[in-house]
Amino acid sequence: MKPQKAQHLHLELEKKNPGCIGKDYMVFEKHDGWYGYMDHGQPIMSRNMRAIPSLAMLSEELNDLDAARDGRLIFEIMVEGMPRFSDLNGYLNRKSEATDTYLLVHDCVSFPLEMPFYARHIIATDIVISLNNPRIQLATVLSEKSKNISEWHNLARAEWAKGNEGIILKQLDAIYTPGKRNAGVLKIKEELTLDLLVVGLEPGEGKYEGTLGSLRVREKAGIEHAVSGMTDEERKVWWNNPNAILCEVVEVRAMKRLTNGSLREPRFKAIRHDKTIEDID
């Protein structure tokens, strides 16, 4: 089952009939971790439905407990002081146990997918409490119930002031919709963030002559952009070994999208090893 995707609030509001108007949402701090999930009796899995080797011991520990977990527990996998997805990927895929990781639980999906989010969150809360493990925590809730769009923006600004990414909003009466972007889950971020496919490399000039100048990335709609922002080491490694970056999904940040479809000051943030071509924006 694919994870549900978050829709940008501003894109939802641009629709003729926005699905968020008049709806109650629970508002969460947006955590910059790695999506993970766990079915009862199974190991902790990544977005790509692969067992995470460095969390094998934690998986066994959770499965040995008697907490009632009939659904799929969904969470962000966090490591303090490791903000880059590329670093997180290597760290979590190692064989030794990653004992300094922790899980921020935000949902528990049951099958069939008929339960509204407010009921799912109650179940997720009960599971976290019953597990009684300091490495299993609830995602930070900023508002239990709000339908005020101005309040959402104020909460997002408060998060940005603290150096955080923004907020996630989950509609209380919405069911889980795998692989979809709709008003059920919304996000407010300070800048535009896209997951794009690397389709080419362009040579550098000046101080970057003889190495990588920019990455050529493509959106699902076919629009391409030249992206900078890589480290000197990344520029050197990828220019000498293009296959290490070509066809990878990368996270790109930009100030905004211009009217002609281009991005203002797009820059590379990280390789998204937890995403595939099906996840690109």
C-alpha positions as CSV (number, residue, x, y, z in Angstrom):
1,M,0.0,0.0,0.0
2,K,1.4,3.3,-1.1
3,P,1.7,6.2,1.5
4,Q,-0.8,9.0,1.3
5,K,0.8,12.2,0.0
6,A,0.4,15.7,1.4
7,Q,-1.1,18.4,-0.8
8,H,0.3,22.0,-0.6
9,L,-2.4,24.2,1.0
10,H,-2.0,26.9,-1.6
11,L,-2.6,24.4,-4.4
12,E,-5.8,23.1,-2.7
13,L,-7.0,26.7,-2.3
14,E,-6.5,27.4,-6.0
15,K,-9.2,24.8,-6.9
16,K,-12.7,25.9,-7.8
17,N,-14.1,24.0,-4.8
18,P,-11.3,23.5,-2.2
19,G,-11.9,20.5,-0.1
20,C,-10.5,22.1,3.0
21,I,-13.0,24.9,3.4
22,G,-15.0,24.5,6.6
23,K,-13.3,21.2,7.5
24,D,-11.7,20.5,10.9
25,Y,-8.0,19.6,10.9
26,M,-5.5,18.3,13.4
27,V,-2.3,20.3,13.0
28,F,1.1,18.8,13.4
29,E,4.6,20.1,13.4
30,K,6.2,19.0,10.1
31,H,9.1,16.7,10.9
32,D,11.9,16.2,8.4
33,G,12.4,12.5,8.8
34,W,12.1,9.3,6.8
35,Y,8.7,7.8,6.2
36,G,8.3,4.3,7.8
37,Y,5.6,1.9,8.8
38,M,5.1,-1.3,10.7
39,D,2.5,-4.0,10.5
40,H,1.9,-6.2,13.5
41,G,4.4,-9.1,13.6
42,Q,6.5,-7.6,10.7
43,P,9.7,-5.5,10.7
44,I,9.9,-1.8,10.4
45,M,9.6,-0.9,6.7
46,S,10.6,2.0,4.4
47,R,8.5,3.8,1.8
48,N,9.8,1.3,-0.7
49,M,8.4,-1.6,1.3
50,R,11.8,-2.9,2.4
51,A,12.8,-3.9,5.9
52,I,15.2,-1.4,7.5
53,P,18.2,-3.5,8.6
54,S,19.5,-1.1,11.3
55,L,16.1,-1.2,13.1
56,A,15.8,-5.0,13.2
57,M,16.3,-5.2,17.0
58,L,13.7,-2.4,17.6
59,S,11.3,-4.3,15.4
60,E,11.7,-7.5,17.4
61,E,11.3,-5.5,20.7
62,L,8.0,-4.0,19.5
63,N,6.7,-7.3,18.2
64,D,7.5,-9.0,21.6
65,L,5.2,-6.6,23.4
66,D,1.5,-7.3,24.0
67,A,0.2,-3.9,22.8
68,A,-2.8,-4.2,20.5
69,R,-1.7,-3.2,17.0
70,D,-4.3,-4.4,14.5
71,G,-3.4,-1.8,11.9
72,R,-0.4,-0.3,10.2
73,L,1.5,2.0,12.4
74,I,2.9,5.0,10.4
75,F,5.7,7.3,11.6
76,E,8.6,9.4,10.7
77,I,12.0,7.8,11.5
78,M,14.2,10.5,13.1
79,V,17.9,10.7,14.0
80,E,19.0,13.8,15.9
81,G,21.6,15.9,14.1
82,M,21.2,14.1,10.7
83,P,19.0,16.4,8.5
84,R,20.1,15.2,5.1
85,F,18.2,12.3,3.5
86,S,21.4,11.1,1.8
87,D,23.1,10.7,5.2
88,L,20.0,9.2,6.7
89,N,19.8,6.6,4.0
90,G,23.3,5.3,4.5
91,Y,22.9,5.4,8.3
92,L,19.6,3.4,8.3
93,N,20.7,0.8,5.7
94,R,23.8,-0.3,7.6
95,K,23.8,-3.7,9.3
96,S,24.5,-2.5,12.9
97,E,21.6,-1.3,15.0
98,A,20.8,2.4,14.9
99,T,20.2,2.8,18.6
100,D,19.9,6.6,18.4
101,T,16.9,6.6,16.1
102,Y,13.3,7.2,17.3
103,L,9.9,7.0,15.7
104,L,7.3,9.8,15.6
105,V,4.0,8.1,15.2
106,H,1.2,10.1,13.4
107,D,-1.3,7.5,12.1
108,C,-2.5,4.0,12.4
109,V,-4.3,2.7,9.3
110,S,-6.7,-0.2,9.6
111,F,-8.1,-2.4,6.8
112,P,-10.4,-1.8,5.0
113,L,-9.7,1.9,4.7
114,E,-13.0,3.3,6.2
115,M,-11.9,4.7,9.5
116,P,-11.6,8.6,9.7
117,F,-8.4,10.1,10.9
118,Y,-9.6,11.3,14.3
119,A,-10.4,7.6,15.2
120,R,-7.1,6.4,13.8
121,H,-5.2,9.0,15.8
122,I,-6.9,7.8,19.0
123,I,-5.7,4.2,18.2
124,A,-2.2,5.4,17.4
125,T,-2.1,7.3,20.7
126,D,-3.2,4.3,22.7
127,I,-0.6,2.1,20.9
128,V,2.3,4.5,21.8
129,I,1.1,4.7,25.4
130,S,0.9,0.9,25.7
131,L,4.3,0.4,24.1
132,N,5.8,2.6,26.7
133,N,9.1,2.9,24.8
134,P,11.1,6.2,24.8
135,R,12.0,5.5,21.1
136,I,8.3,5.5,20.1
137,Q,6.8,8.9,20.5
138,L,3.7,10.7,19.1
139,A,4.3,13.4,16.5
140,T,3.9,16.9,17.9
141,V,0.3,18.2,17.8
142,L,0.0,22.0,17.5
143,S,-3.8,22.1,17.4
144,E,-6.3,19.3,18.1
145,K,-9.0,20.8,16.0
146,S,-9.0,23.8,13.7
147,K,-10.8,25.0,10.6
148,N,-9.3,28.5,10.6
149,I,-7.0,29.0,7.6
150,S,-5.5,32.1,9.2
151,E,-4.7,30.1,12.3
152,W,-2.9,27.5,10.2
153,H,-0.7,30.2,8.6
154,N,0.1,31.6,12.1
155,L,1.1,28.2,13.3
156,A,3.3,27.7,10.3
157,R,5.0,31.1,10.8
158,A,5.7,30.1,14.4
159,E,7.3,26.9,13.3
160,W,9.5,28.8,10.7
161,A,10.6,31.2,13.5
162,K,11.9,28.2,15.4
163,G,13.8,26.9,12.4
164,N,11.3,24.1,11.6
165,E,9.9,23.2,8.2
166,G,6.3,24.1,8.7
167,I,3.1,22.2,9.5
168,I,1.1,19.2,8.4
169,L,-2.7,19.2,8.6
170,K,-4.9,16.1,8.7
171,Q,-8.6,16.4,8.1
172,L,-10.4,14.8,11.1
173,D,-13.1,13.0,9.1
174,A,-11.0,12.0,6.1
175,I,-10.2,8.4,5.3
176,Y,-6.7,7.2,4.3
177,T,-6.2,7.4,0.5
178,P,-3.0,5.6,-0.5
179,G,-0.9,7.3,-3.2
180,K,-3.2,10.3,-3.5
181,R,-2.9,14.0,-2.9
182,N,-6.1,15.7,-1.7
183,A,-7.5,17.8,1.0
184,G,-7.3,14.9,3.5
185,V,-3.6,15.8,4.2
186,L,-2.2,19.3,3.6
187,K,1.1,21.0,4.3
188,I,2.3,24.5,4.6
189,K,6.0,25.0,4.0
190,E,8.0,28.2,3.8
191,E,9.4,27.5,0.4
192,L,8.4,25.3,-2.6
193,T,9.8,21.7,-2.2
194,L,9.6,19.2,-5.1
195,D,10.8,15.6,-5.6
196,L,12.2,15.5,-9.1
197,L,14.0,13.1,-11.4
198,V,17.6,13.7,-12.4
199,V,17.8,13.3,-16.2
200,G,21.2,15.0,-17.0
201,L,24.3,16.7,-15.9
202,E,25.6,20.1,-17.2
203,P,29.3,21.1,-17.1
204,G,30.5,23.8,-14.7
205,E,32.1,27.1,-15.5
206,G,34.5,29.4,-13.7
207,K,35.4,27.8,-10.3
208,Y,33.5,24.7,-11.3
209,E,35.2,24.2,-14.7
210,G,36.0,20.5,-15.2
211,T,33.3,19.4,-12.8
212,L,29.5,19.4,-12.4
213,G,27.8,22.7,-12.9
214,S,24.2,21.8,-12.4
215,L,21.8,18.9,-12.4
216,R,19.1,18.7,-15.0
217,V,15.9,17.6,-13.3
218,R,12.4,16.8,-14.6
219,E,8.9,17.1,-13.2
220,K,6.2,14.6,-13.9
221,A,4.6,17.0,-16.3
222,G,7.9,17.1,-18.3
223,I,9.1,20.5,-17.2
224,E,12.9,20.5,-16.7
225,H,15.1,22.7,-14.5
226,A,18.8,23.3,-14.0
227,V,19.6,22.9,-10.3
228,S,22.6,24.0,-8.3
229,G,23.4,23.8,-4.6
230,M,25.6,20.6,-4.5
231,T,28.7,20.4,-2.4
232,D,32.1,20.5,-4.1
233,E,32.6,16.8,-3.3
234,E,29.2,15.9,-4.8
235,R,30.1,17.9,-8.0
236,K,33.4,16.0,-8.3
237,V,32.0,12.5,-7.6
238,W,28.9,12.8,-9.9
239,W,30.8,14.4,-12.8
240,N,33.2,11.5,-12.8
241,N,30.5,8.9,-12.2
242,P,27.2,10.2,-13.6
243,N,25.4,6.9,-13.0
244,A,25.7,7.6,-9.2
245,I,23.1,10.4,-9.6
246,L,21.3,9.9,-13.0
247,C,17.7,8.6,-12.6
248,E,17.7,9.3,-8.9
249,V,14.8,11.2,-7.2
250,V,16.2,14.3,-5.6
251,E,14.6,16.9,-3.3
252,V,14.7,20.4,-4.8
253,R,13.9,23.6,-3.0
254,A,13.0,26.9,-4.7
255,M,11.8,30.3,-3.6
256,K,8.7,30.0,-5.8
257,R,7.3,28.9,-9.2
258,L,7.2,31.7,-11.8
259,T,4.3,32.3,-14.2
260,N,6.2,30.6,-17.0
261,G,6.6,27.4,-15.0
262,S,10.2,27.8,-14.1
263,L,11.6,27.8,-10.5
264,R,13.2,30.8,-8.9
265,E,16.6,29.9,-7.5
266,P,16.1,26.1,-7.4
267,R,18.7,24.2,-5.4
268,F,19.5,20.6,-4.6
269,K,18.9,19.5,-1.0
270,A,19.3,15.7,-1.0
271,I,18.9,12.4,-2.8
272,R,15.5,10.8,-1.8
273,H,16.6,7.2,-1.6
274,D,13.2,6.5,0.0
275,K,11.3,7.5,-3.2
276,T,10.9,6.2,-6.7
277,I,10.0,7.7,-10.1
278,E,6.3,7.2,-9.2
279,D,6.7,9.7,-6.4
280,I,8.0,12.7,-8.4
281,D,6.0,15.9,-8.4
